[in-house]
Amino acid sequence: MILVIDTHSGVPIYRQLMDQITRQILAGQICPGDQLPTVRELAVRLKINPMTTQLALGATANPNNANQPAFADMKGWGRWERVLTKAEKTALMNKEYWPFNTTTSLRDAKAYFKLDEASGATLFTDATGRGNTLSLLTGGVTRVTTGPLGAGDNALNFNGSTWIGTTAPGLDLQYRRITHTVAGWVRLTAFGTVQQGYWCQFTDNFNSGLNVAADFSAANRFVCDFDGGNNAELNTGVIIIDNIFGAPSLNTWYLLIAELDVPNNHASLSINNGSPNMFLNRLQPTRNPGKINYSSTFYLNQVFSFSGQLTGWDYTTNPIAGNSNASMNNTADVSISTSKTIYGWFKLNNISTVQTLAGISDGTNTNTNWLIQFNGANTLSFILGVGATAVSLGATVADNNWHLVVAWYDSVANKSYLCLDNGSVTSSGVIGAAPNASTALFMVGADSSGGVTNKSGNNQLQGSLNAWGFWPGTPLTSDLSDLWNNGKGLTR
């Protein structure tokens, strides 16, 4: 099998691999039963890094986040690539551990750590026999404590300086956007000031998987987030903060069950097998009929505040809160430095609040590259950050219908332009310099004015976007007419 990677093509590596393998299958070059190379074999051969995020138990996976270790005891943590049944959750709540002699259906776990090793242990066995061994990741000493069953039931104590994990998780432990469940027991021995991590895959803001933790920034609550972010694709994170069970107590065992149900588009967190805190549309934005084909609908994050412990997700059919946006590191493809055109269809559900459709901005002029934003007072603006000033063009939007926006920067004329619904073109005066280079994220459905790396987003969009794109250069009058296509949108 011949695979060639072009790191300068702008096409994500995973997409290049998938396309080439598909073509070779269709051409008969790869036949049924042929052994494909493993992820690591491909990484070595093609000199690329596999998209894996290290796993840690007892802390976040980022050694720089020393303020997030656990002061807790842990016992019986496992991962299944399916949603557990009610009976299986009851069995876990009844303190049934591996090998699950009563509830044998739980034996299909992809990994299960009993965490009953002796004090001083440096290796922690995967009871499934699948070889997912964890190691001591710090210089501390592990200690045994009493587990949920009492005397004779060993558990692992984390004292704030000791955590375990793997820096190179295999497929069984890698976070992927597939249905899966992570469950285990935890007993807090001390509260913290920020967070404690229990099962965590977090390296940085863009390399993060499932994180099960406790948060102490306002009121003590168990939390989890399903992120899956990486630099190759848009991040669609979901943070769930317990709003049902309430604050945990010290020295009490709790069973945490975090589930991601992809077919039903649900994410949930339950404590002691109680009613789950559920986010019913975890993959924001949601897919809906659009102007041309399908669109992505975004919802206003009007009450979400991680530090304030607010959430509106619990059993709601109208997900008005959460990480309702998509983001990635800004690149030359989505930022403006020379002539470039940005276009797309949008429909606002609410025309009385400030909302960002897309852009690269942290809310300051000096760190704004470009922004398309509705001001809550019938005006859609195309904003360029130029030095310490913002160059803004506006067009009137006063209804909830679909509209086409086309905005561009002409580096030859050194001007910006805005056209709404193939109407008259508004232009700026001559701009003193090219738009600012920005360290902010490229965000769709929000902006990062809450902080450069804040994926929660501010000024979130209440509405839908459809068929957005970029092209280098500036449009002709005929291009604007083609995109408009008599109000039907370009379908070719």
Backbone torsions as a table, in degrees:
resi	resn	phi	psi	omega
1	MET	NA	126.7	-178.8
2	ILE	-106.1	123.6	177.3
3	LEU	-127.4	134.0	179.9
4	VAL	-126.9	128.3	-179.7
5	ILE	-109.1	129.6	175.2
6	ASP	-107.2	104.2	-176.0
7	THR	-74.9	-6.7	-178.9
8	HIS	-108.6	5.8	-174.4
9	SER	-77.5	-19.9	-174.3
10	GLY	85.7	-9.2	177.6
11	VAL	-88.2	127.9	-179.9
12	PRO	-53.6	145.2	-176.7
13	ILE	-59.0	-42.2	-178.9
14	TYR	-60.9	-34.6	-179.9
15	ARG	-70.6	-40.5	177.2
16	GLN	-60.3	-44.6	179.7
17	LEU	-63.3	-45.6	-177.7
18	MET	-62.3	-44.0	-178.7
19	ASP	-64.6	-42.1	-178.3
20	GLN	-68.9	-40.6	178.3
21	ILE	-65.6	-40.0	178.2
22	THR	-61.2	-44.9	179.9
23	ARG	-62.6	-39.0	-179.2
24	GLN	-70.9	-31.0	174.7
25	ILE	-66.8	-45.7	-179.0
26	LEU	-65.0	-30.7	-179.6
27	ALA	-84.8	-1.6	-179.9
28	GLY	79.1	11.1	179.3
29	GLN	-80.2	-22.2	172.2
30	ILE	-119.0	122.4	-172.7
31	CYS	-110.3	161.4	176.2
32	PRO	-55.1	132.7	180.0
33	GLY	93.1	-12.9	177.0
34	ASP	-64.8	140.0	-179.0
35	GLN	-87.1	119.8	175.9
36	LEU	-83.8	151.1	177.9
37	PRO	-67.0	152.3	177.1
38	THR	-74.1	167.9	177.5
39	VAL	-56.9	-44.0	-177.0
40	ARG	-70.3	-36.5	176.2
41	GLU	-62.7	-41.7	176.9
42	LEU	-64.1	-40.6	-179.5
43	ALA	-60.0	-43.2	179.9
44	VAL	-67.9	-47.1	-176.5
45	ARG	-64.2	-42.6	-174.7
46	LEU	-95.8	-1.1	178.9
47	LYS	57.3	49.1	176.5
48	ILE	-125.6	162.3	179.3
49	ASN	-96.1	127.4	176.0
50	PRO	-66.5	144.5	-178.4
51	MET	-79.7	76.7	177.4
52	THR	-121.3	149.7	177.8
53	THR	-121.0	126.6	-175.2
54	GLN	-61.1	152.1	-178.1
55	LEU	-110.0	136.5	175.6
56	ALA	-132.8	139.8	169.3
57	LEU	-109.5	126.8	-179.8
58	GLY	97.5	6.2	177.8
59	ALA	-176.6	171.6	167.6
60	THR	-71.1	162.3	-177.5
61	ALA	-80.6	-1.8	-179.4
62	ASN	-95.0	114.0	-178.6
63	PRO	-63.2	-15.6	178.3
64	ASN	-77.9	-16.2	-179.0
65	ASN	-92.8	64.0	-176.2
66	ALA	-70.2	-10.7	179.9
67	ASN	-87.8	7.6	-177.3
68	GLN	-122.1	26.1	175.2
69	PRO	-76.2	162.5	-179.1
70	ALA	-89.5	139.0	165.1
71	PHE	-110.2	81.7	-169.4
72	ALA	-163.7	164.7	170.9
73	ASP	-105.2	143.2	-178.6
74	MET	-131.7	148.2	-177.6
75	LYS	-154.1	137.3	167.8
76	GLY	60.8	63.6	180.0
77	TRP	-105.2	129.3	-178.3
78	GLY	-137.8	165.3	179.1
79	ARG	-132.5	128.6	177.8
80	TRP	-120.9	144.4	178.5
81	GLU	-97.7	55.0	176.3
82	ARG	-169.0	171.1	172.6
83	VAL	-85.5	135.6	-179.9
84	LEU	-79.3	149.4	177.5
85	THR	-77.6	167.3	177.6
86	LYS	-60.6	-41.0	-179.7
87	ALA	-65.8	-37.7	-179.9
88	GLU	-68.4	-38.8	176.8
89	LYS	-66.2	-37.4	176.4
90	THR	-63.4	-39.3	178.3
91	ALA	-62.5	-41.4	177.1
92	LEU	-64.1	-40.4	179.5
93	MET	-66.1	-28.3	177.4
94	ASN	-82.7	12.2	174.8
95	LYS	66.6	38.7	174.0
96	GLU	-87.0	126.8	-178.7
97	TYR	-111.0	174.8	170.5
98	TRP	-58.1	134.3	17.9
99	PRO	-94.4	21.3	175.8
100	PHE	50.6	60.0	-177.1
101	ASN	-65.5	-25.8	178.5
102	THR	-90.8	-51.2	-179.0
103	THR	-101.9	77.4	-171.8
104	THR	-67.7	-18.2	-179.7
105	SER	-63.5	-20.6	-179.6
106	LEU	-76.5	-3.9	-178.5
107	ARG	-73.5	-4.3	178.0
108	ASP	-85.6	15.1	177.1
109	ALA	-56.5	141.3	176.4
110	LYS	-78.0	-23.8	175.3
111	ALA	-160.5	144.9	178.4
112	TYR	-150.8	124.1	-178.1
113	PHE	-115.0	111.2	180.0
114	LYS	-70.0	-29.5	180.0
115	LEU	57.2	46.5	179.2
116	ASP	-117.2	20.5	-179.9
117	GLU	-66.2	160.3	-178.3
118	ALA	-70.0	159.1	175.3
119	SER	-55.4	140.4	-179.7
120	GLY	86.3	-0.1	-179.9
121	ALA	-64.2	146.5	176.9
122	THR	-117.9	-10.0	176.7
123	LEU	-124.2	143.0	-174.1
124	PHE	-131.6	118.5	-165.7
125	THR	-80.6	142.4	169.2
126	ASP	-83.7	111.6	-174.0
127	ALA	-66.3	-17.9	-179.3
128	THR	-71.2	-16.3	-176.0
129	GLY	82.1	9.3	-178.1
130	ARG	-87.1	0.6	171.2
131	GLY	84.0	17.1	-178.9
132	ASN	-86.8	63.0	-176.1
133	THR	-72.4	137.5	175.2
134	LEU	-103.0	154.3	-178.5
135	SER	-124.0	159.0	172.8
136	LEU	-68.6	124.9	-175.4
137	LEU	-101.4	-1.1	-179.8
138	THR	-131.4	175.0	-179.0
139	GLY	-85.5	4.0	-179.3
140	GLY	-73.9	-179.3	-179.8
141	VAL	-116.2	128.4	178.2
142	THR	-74.4	148.6	-178.7
143	ARG	-132.6	146.2	178.9
144	VAL	-91.2	142.9	174.8
145	THR	-136.9	-179.8	-177.5
146	THR	-85.6	131.9	-176.5
147	GLY	-85.2	-174.2	-176.8
148	PRO	-59.4	-27.7	-178.8
149	LEU	-82.4	-5.7	179.0
150	GLY	92.6	-151.8	-175.2
151	ALA	-53.6	133.6	179.8
152	GLY	88.8	-9.0	178.9
153	ASP	-103.3	104.3	-177.1
154	ASN	-82.4	141.4	175.1
155	ALA	-134.2	169.2	-177.3
156	LEU	-103.5	132.2	179.3
157	ASN	-98.2	132.1	173.7
158	PHE	-112.1	123.2	-171.5
159	ASN	-110.0	20.3	178.4
160	GLY	92.0	-10.5	178.5
161	SER	-127.8	3.9	-177.4
162	THR	-129.4	130.1	169.5
163	TRP	-149.5	161.9	-173.8
164	ILE	-125.2	164.8	178.1
165	GLY	162.7	-158.6	177.5
166	THR	-145.8	137.0	178.7
167	THR	-86.4	-8.6	179.9
168	ALA	-136.8	71.3	-176.5
169	PRO	-66.3	140.8	173.2
170	GLY	-76.6	-178.1	-174.9
171	LEU	-59.9	-31.1	-179.7
172	ASP	-63.0	-26.0	-174.9
173	LEU	-110.9	-7.6	-179.1
174	GLN	-73.8	137.8	173.4
175	TYR	-75.6	128.8	174.0
176	ARG	-138.5	160.4	-179.8
177	ARG	-80.8	65.8	175.4
178	ILE	-129.0	161.5	177.2
179	THR	-62.1	130.6	177.4
180	HIS	-161.9	162.4	178.8
181	THR	-131.3	137.0	169.7
182	VAL	-122.1	128.5	-176.9
183	ALA	-141.7	147.4	177.3
184	GLY	-178.1	170.4	-177.8
185	TRP	-99.4	143.1	176.7
186	VAL	-143.4	143.6	176.1
187	ARG	-132.0	114.4	-179.2
188	LEU	-72.9	132.2	175.4
189	THR	-104.4	-13.6	176.0
190	ALA	-161.0	148.6	174.0
191	PHE	-84.6	161.8	177.4
192	GLY	-117.1	-172.7	178.4
193	THR	-104.3	-19.6	-179.6
194	VAL	-126.0	-85.5	-179.2
195	GLN	-142.1	160.4	166.9
196	GLN	-125.8	130.9	179.7
197	GLY	-97.2	136.8	179.2
198	TYR	-111.1	-59.9	173.0
199	TRP	-121.0	108.0	-169.3
200	CYS	-135.6	135.7	170.8
201	GLN	-126.8	84.2	-177.2
202	PHE	-141.5	114.4	175.1
203	THR	-104.8	-44.4	175.0
204	ASP	-158.4	-171.6	-174.5
205	ASN	-63.9	-17.8	-176.3
206	PHE	-113.4	-7.5	177.8
207	ASN	-122.6	86.6	-173.0
208	SER	-147.3	142.7	178.5
209	GLY	-118.6	-127.1	176.0
210	LEU	-87.9	129.6	178.2
211	ASN	-126.6	120.5	176.4
212	VAL	-110.3	124.6	-169.3
213	ALA	-153.4	-178.4	168.8
214	ALA	-123.0	142.6	-178.7
215	ASP	-117.6	136.3	-176.6
216	PHE	-124.7	16.2	-173.8
217	SER	-71.5	-22.7	175.8
218	ALA	-134.2	-77.6	173.6
219	ALA	-115.0	143.4	-177.5
220	ASN	-65.5	123.7	180.0
221	ARG	-148.4	147.5	167.6
222	PHE	-77.9	145.4	-178.1
223	VAL	-140.6	163.0	167.6
224	CYS	-152.1	154.4	173.4
225	ASP	-138.1	140.6	177.1
226	PHE	-110.2	108.4	-169.9
227	ASP	-111.0	-72.2	-179.1
228	GLY	73.6	15.2	-178.1
229	GLY	-71.3	144.3	168.6
230	ASN	-156.4	169.3	-173.1
231	ASN	-70.2	-9.8	-175.4
232	ALA	-93.2	-9.9	-176.5
233	GLU	-149.0	165.2	-180.0
234	LEU	-68.7	137.2	178.3
235	ASN	-79.8	137.0	177.6
236	THR	-133.4	66.0	-173.8
237	GLY	-77.0	153.1	175.1
238	VAL	-133.1	124.6	175.5
239	ILE	-110.9	128.3	178.5
240	ILE	-117.0	123.8	178.6
241	ILE	-111.1	125.4	-178.1
242	ASP	-57.0	125.3	178.1
243	ASN	-127.2	12.5	-176.3
244	ILE	-115.8	-53.0	-175.0
245	PHE	-71.6	-44.2	-179.6
246	GLY	104.3	-173.2	-174.8
247	ALA	-69.3	132.3	176.2
248	PRO	-73.9	157.0	176.1
249	SER	-102.9	159.6	175.0
250	LEU	-73.3	151.3	172.7
251	ASN	60.5	31.7	176.4
252	THR	-128.7	133.6	-179.5
253	TRP	-79.3	136.8	177.9
254	TYR	-130.9	138.0	173.4
255	LEU	-95.0	122.7	178.3
256	LEU	-107.2	131.3	177.9
257	ILE	-127.8	114.2	178.3
258	ALA	-111.8	127.2	-175.7
259	GLU	-131.5	143.0	172.7
260	LEU	-122.2	114.4	-177.7
261	ASP	-108.6	94.6	-173.2
262	VAL	-67.0	-47.7	-179.0
263	PRO	-58.0	-36.5	-179.3
264	ASN	-95.6	1.7	175.1
265	ASN	59.2	41.9	-178.7
266	HIS	-117.9	146.6	166.0
267	ALA	-131.3	143.1	-175.6
268	SER	-150.9	158.3	173.8
269	LEU	-137.5	126.1	176.1
270	SER	-126.9	150.6	179.3
271	ILE	-118.3	129.2	-179.6
272	ASN	54.5	37.4	176.7
273	ASN	57.5	28.7	177.1
274	GLY	-85.9	-169.3	178.6
275	SER	-58.8	129.5	-176.0
276	PRO	-77.9	143.7	166.2
277	ASN	-76.8	114.5	-168.8
278	MET	-122.5	133.6	172.1
279	PHE	-105.9	113.3	-169.1
280	LEU	-80.2	-15.5	177.2
281	ASN	-132.2	74.6	-169.6
282	ARG	-72.0	-29.6	-179.1
283	LEU	-89.6	83.6	175.2
284	GLN	-83.7	137.8	2.0
285	PRO	-82.4	158.7	-179.8
286	THR	-85.4	155.0	-175.4
287	ARG	-94.5	126.6	-177.2
288	ASN	-142.3	161.4	173.5
289	PRO	-55.3	137.7	-174.8
290	GLY	-121.5	-165.6	179.9
291	LYS	-66.6	-44.2	-176.1
292	ILE	-104.7	-51.5	177.0
293	ASN	-138.3	-90.2	176.1
294	TYR	-118.7	146.7	-179.4
295	SER	-121.7	170.2	176.0
296	SER	-111.4	124.0	-177.4
297	THR	-100.2	130.5	-179.7
298	PHE	-111.9	147.6	-179.3
299	TYR	-120.4	144.7	-178.8
300	LEU	-63.6	132.2	176.0
301	ASN	-89.8	69.3	-168.6
302	GLN	-83.4	-19.2	-178.8
303	VAL	-123.6	-2.1	-176.4
304	PHE	-70.9	129.8	175.9
305	SER	-157.2	107.9	-175.7
306	PHE	-62.1	-42.6	-177.8
307	SER	-70.6	-25.3	-179.5
308	GLY	-94.4	2.5	177.1
309	GLN	57.9	34.2	179.8
310	LEU	-100.4	142.2	175.9
311	THR	-153.6	146.7	177.8
312	GLY	-121.4	23.8	-171.3
313	TRP	-90.1	-16.9	-166.8
314	ASP	-67.3	109.3	175.5
315	TYR	53.2	42.0	179.1
316	THR	-106.0	138.6	174.8
317	THR	-91.7	-3.3	177.1
318	ASN	-122.1	88.0	-172.8
319	PRO	-71.7	86.5	-176.1
320	ILE	-90.1	1.3	-178.8
321	ALA	-137.1	157.7	177.6
322	GLY	125.8	-177.2	179.8
323	ASN	-78.9	72.0	-173.5
324	SER	-90.6	63.6	178.0
325	ASN	-161.4	175.3	175.8
326	ALA	-131.8	148.6	-175.8
327	SER	-152.4	162.3	172.1
328	MET	-162.1	166.6	173.7
329	ASN	-59.1	138.0	179.7
330	ASN	-74.6	141.8	-178.4
331	THR	-128.6	177.6	178.2
332	ALA	-63.1	-24.8	-179.4
333	ASP	-69.1	-31.1	-173.8
334	VAL	-115.3	-2.6	178.3
335	SER	-104.1	163.7	-176.8
336	ILE	-113.8	120.2	171.7
337	SER	-131.1	-33.0	172.8
338	THR	-122.7	-171.7	-176.1
339	SER	-55.2	127.9	-179.4
340	LYS	-156.0	147.0	180.0
341	THR	-118.9	138.0	177.0
342	ILE	-122.6	132.7	-177.6
343	TYR	-144.7	158.2	176.1
344	GLY	170.2	163.7	176.9
345	TRP	-95.9	145.6	177.9
346	PHE	-145.7	154.1	174.7
347	LYS	-141.3	124.2	-178.1
348	LEU	-93.4	132.3	173.9
349	ASN	-85.6	-21.2	-177.4
350	ASN	-138.2	123.5	-178.1
351	ILE	-110.6	26.4	-178.5
352	SER	-120.8	6.7	178.9
353	THR	-131.3	156.2	176.0
354	VAL	-70.3	130.0	-178.0
355	GLN	-143.3	137.8	176.8
356	THR	-99.5	128.2	176.8
357	LEU	-81.5	-46.7	179.4
358	ALA	-168.8	161.4	174.9
359	GLY	156.4	-178.3	178.0
360	ILE	-128.4	97.7	-175.2
361	SER	-163.1	140.3	173.0
362	ASP	-103.9	13.9	178.3
363	GLY	96.3	-9.9	176.6
364	THR	-105.4	146.1	-179.8
365	ASN	-60.6	-41.0	-174.7
366	THR	-69.7	-20.6	179.4
367	ASN	-116.8	28.2	173.2
368	THR	-106.3	128.0	170.8
369	ASN	-92.5	-61.9	174.2
370	TRP	-151.2	161.3	-177.1
371	LEU	-158.0	134.2	168.6
372	ILE	-114.3	115.8	-167.8
373	GLN	-140.8	142.6	174.1
374	PHE	-97.6	133.1	-171.3
375	ASN	-91.0	3.1	179.7
376	GLY	80.0	3.3	-180.0
377	ALA	-136.4	47.4	173.0
378	ASN	70.2	18.2	-178.9
379	THR	-126.6	125.7	171.7
380	LEU	-98.2	130.0	-173.8
381	SER	-120.4	144.0	169.0
382	PHE	-109.0	116.4	-170.6
383	ILE	-118.0	132.1	171.9
384	LEU	-115.9	134.8	173.3
385	GLY	-86.8	121.9	179.7
386	VAL	-129.8	103.4	-174.5
387	GLY	62.5	-130.1	-178.9
388	ALA	-94.1	6.3	-178.7
389	THR	-116.2	165.0	176.9
390	ALA	-119.0	125.7	176.3
391	VAL	-95.7	117.4	-170.4
392	SER	-125.1	135.6	172.4
393	LEU	-118.7	144.7	-176.4
394	GLY	-127.7	150.4	173.5
395	ALA	-139.0	147.0	-174.5
396	THR	-80.1	128.5	172.2
397	VAL	-131.3	114.6	-173.5
398	ALA	-129.7	23.8	-179.1
399	ASP	-148.8	-179.9	-177.5
400	ASN	-105.5	26.3	-180.0
401	ASN	-88.6	169.4	173.7
402	TRP	-72.2	138.2	177.6
403	HIS	-135.1	150.6	175.8
404	LEU	-105.3	123.8	174.7
405	VAL	-110.9	133.8	172.9
406	VAL	-128.4	120.1	-177.9
407	ALA	-130.0	141.4	-179.6
408	TRP	-151.8	160.4	175.5
409	TYR	-119.0	129.8	179.2
410	ASP	-107.6	106.5	-176.2
411	SER	-73.8	-18.5	177.0
412	VAL	-75.9	-51.1	176.5
413	ALA	-77.2	-16.1	-177.4
414	ASN	57.7	48.5	179.2
415	LYS	-136.2	159.7	172.0
416	SER	-110.1	155.1	-175.1
417	TYR	-139.7	152.3	179.4
418	LEU	-143.2	132.8	177.4
419	CYS	-134.4	129.5	179.1
420	LEU	-115.6	126.1	174.6
421	ASP	55.0	39.2	177.7
422	ASN	58.1	27.7	177.0
423	GLY	-87.7	-155.7	-179.4
424	SER	-67.0	147.8	-179.2
425	VAL	-93.1	127.8	176.1
426	THR	-98.8	136.4	179.8
427	SER	-128.2	153.8	176.9
428	SER	-86.6	172.2	167.9
429	GLY	-74.4	-178.8	178.0
430	VAL	-64.0	128.7	-179.3
431	ILE	-87.4	141.3	-174.5
432	GLY	-68.3	-24.6	-177.2
433	ALA	-157.9	172.4	176.7
434	ALA	-67.9	158.1	177.6
435	PRO	-57.0	150.6	-177.8
436	ASN	-63.0	141.4	163.4
437	ALA	-70.8	141.9	-173.7
438	SER	-131.6	146.1	174.3
439	THR	-94.3	-0.1	-178.3
440	ALA	-72.5	161.9	176.7
441	LEU	-71.2	152.5	162.6
442	PHE	-81.4	119.7	-176.8
443	MET	-125.0	143.0	175.5
444	VAL	-117.5	126.2	-179.4
445	GLY	88.1	5.9	179.8
446	ALA	-176.4	178.0	169.7
447	ASP	-130.0	169.4	-175.7
448	SER	-100.1	37.1	179.6
449	SER	-69.1	-9.5	172.6
450	GLY	-79.2	-0.8	-178.1
451	GLY	142.9	148.6	-174.0
452	VAL	-57.0	-38.2	-177.3
453	THR	-107.1	20.8	-178.2
454	ASN	-84.6	103.3	-179.2
455	LYS	-78.5	-10.5	178.1
456	SER	-64.8	-37.5	174.3
457	GLY	82.5	148.1	174.5
458	ASN	-119.4	167.1	179.4
459	ASN	51.9	49.8	-173.4
460	GLN	-71.0	145.9	-176.2
461	LEU	-77.1	134.5	168.7
462	GLN	-108.6	90.2	-176.6
463	GLY	165.6	-162.4	-175.1
464	SER	-127.4	149.0	174.8
465	LEU	-123.6	145.0	-179.3
466	ASN	-148.1	135.4	171.7
467	ALA	54.5	61.5	176.1
468	TRP	-97.4	147.9	-179.9
469	GLY	-161.0	172.8	178.7
470	PHE	-129.6	146.2	165.6
471	TRP	-144.4	148.3	177.8
472	PRO	-71.8	145.2	180.0
473	GLY	96.4	-171.0	-176.3
474	THR	-121.6	152.4	-175.1
475	PRO	-83.8	149.3	168.1
476	LEU	-83.8	165.5	175.6
477	THR	-57.8	-36.4	178.6
478	SER	-67.7	-31.7	176.5
479	ASP	-64.6	-43.6	178.6
480	LEU	-61.3	-41.1	179.5
481	SER	-66.2	-39.4	178.7
482	ASP	-64.2	-44.0	179.8
483	LEU	-63.1	-37.5	-179.5
484	TRP	-72.9	-46.8	176.1
485	ASN	50.1	52.7	178.8
486	ASN	57.1	34.0	176.9
487	GLY	83.3	1.7	-179.0
488	LYS	-97.2	-16.7	-179.5
489	GLY	86.9	149.3	179.7
490	LEU	-73.1	124.5	-177.1
491	THR	-112.2	3.2	-179.1
492	ARG	-110.9	NA	NA
